Amino acid sequence: MKKTGVVRVAILVIIGIFSTMMLSGGTVSITWGWKASQDGVLAFRYQLDGEDDSNWAYVDSSILSYTSQELDAAVHHTLFVQQTIDGLTWSPSGYRTYEAIADQDVESQPDEVVPPAVIEEPVAKIEVVAAGPAVVVDEPVEESPVQEPAVTSSVVQPVVPPVRVISKKATKSIELAAFGAGKLDNYLFTGWFDLAGAYVNMRTMVLPSATLDFITANFKTPEQKTALGLRFGLGYQLYESSGTNVHFGDVHALGSLTFSLSEKVQLDISAGLSGVVVLADISGVSVSAFNVASIDWFYGPVAQVSFRYMLGEAFSLGLTGEARLLFSGLAVPYELTGALRASLGYWF
């Protein structure tokens, strides 16, 4: 007896059993076929009589059938097949069961797959399980003995629900930000900073400011609304004192909490530490050339609030507000700085 059929399941279309060959000694070799339920499928994986994570066989999308070795013909055999469009997420299994046929020793020629549009004189009862992936069970029809093996076929093509595949969300970014900053300590808490006058006073107007950061966030899916992450990189500010330009460079590292306010808008709240090196000698009454033997450096906490607008999946525009408190020596307050920067990020 030969069994053929076509069944389309929740994610995958399995073209039943193309042909079965009853061999002497109560064994059978079975060929199953399948096809993708949508365009863009990269690969399939299949497994006979189980769905063990360690026992899948993987093939590319050009392979659409599997022929078993000789199996016990008195036992039901089920092939499970899954598909993927990204190599990471696999669909639920489609499956097709070969119904055991006892006490038969018949050879049959391979079936010709009937086009889905043609349904002629079905000879099998079709049962579709609605609660899970659709299953077709072919119940063989008793036939009178004939000289030639009987060829029967049945075709069923249930409706396939739309496939929803979750893509991986970009979680890393290189971000370049620039605009301006200012010394807030000349207006706020003025009696706290550099009381001994150990350093040259810097200009208090808007200062050019820029940062180049590497950003990470542990988003797993587009539906996730919050994520923890890190932001670290390099910064630059250009100060002025008595007509002399003074370059400040910094290294900073911050932990961040990111909120997805909508599909395209994110809010970052970050806090961490910053270390600043002055590329000039500002200790004393005037600015002098940089001296590696006497490096002026500062350190302190830094906090940021950033809004980000995603331009598709790869780029973003952002706006960051920052406050930084610097100390010199043994926790002597040196400067309170505020900054506002616009940013362009590349996500991958």
Number of C-alpha atoms within 10 A of each C-alpha: 21 23 24 25 28 24 27 27 25 20 25 27 26 28 25 30 27 24 24 25 21 23 18 12 11 17 18 24 16 23 20 26 23 25 19 20 19 13 7 11 17 15 20 26 19 22 21 18 13 13 14 9 7 7 12 17 11 15 15 13 17 11 14 16 17 17 14 13 11 14 16 18 26 15 14 13 17 16 25 20 29 24 29 22 18 15 11 9 14 17 17 17 24 24 28 28 19 23 17 15 19 11 10 15 16 17 17 17 14 15 17 11 18 17 9 14 9 10 12 10 9 12 13 18 12 17 13 15 11 9 6 12 18 24 20 24 18 21 16 16 11 7 8 7 8 7 6 10 13 15 15 17 22 23 23 20 14 14 11 15 11 10 12 8 12 13 13 13 16 18 16 19 20 17 21 20 20 21 18 17 24 21 20 19 19 15 10 11 10 13 10 13 19 17 12 7 12 13 18 16 18 17 19 17 13 15 19 16 21 23 21 18 21 17 21 21 19 17 20 15 13 13 12 12 15 17 17 16 19 20 21 19 18 17 21 19 22 17 24 16 15 11 8 13 15 21 14 18 18 18 18 21 20 20 19 23 17 22 17 18 13 11 11 13 16 19 21 20 17 21 21 18 18 23 19 21 16 18 19 19 21 22 16 12 11 13 20 14 10 15 11 10 7 11 15 20 18 21 23 20 17 22 19 19 17 19 19 21 18 18 13 9 12 12 16 20 18 20 18 20 15 17 18 21 20 22 20 18 11 6 11 15 19 21 22 23 17 20 23 20 20 18 20 18 24 19 18 12
